[in-house]
């Protein structure tokens, strides 16, 4: 499938606005996600008053918000990475923080002896694949 070409003569608004929205949105998602992870009770009381309060779910949502923010931020900043690299790294960061959420909340239920290694393994695979992809595409861009 062919990639659509970007019109080099497009307006400044048309070229800068999407990038700015991605960067500002990414920073916002990351900030809110980190807040939910670090102080889930405060986040719940300020923004997410959907009863009943569940620390684990609030921290999981925070992890995934950070992952979404990373995808937007990486797509918005001028890095030498293709879409697959950005997706792998952004989702890998979210997956890694999801594993952290399960480590922090290991006494809250679930099956931590199975979940933590599983989620950590997924995160390592995603981040390693993103790193290898970035190295591969960076090397071919020279």
Secondary structure, DSSP 8 states (H G I E B T S, - for coil): -------TT--HHHHHHHHHHHHHHHHHHHHHHHHHHH-HHHHHHHH---SS--HHHHHHHHHHHHHHHHHHHHHHS--S--HHHHHHHHHHHHHHHHHHHHHHTGGGSS-HHHHHHHHHHHHHHHHHHHHHHHHHHHHHT-
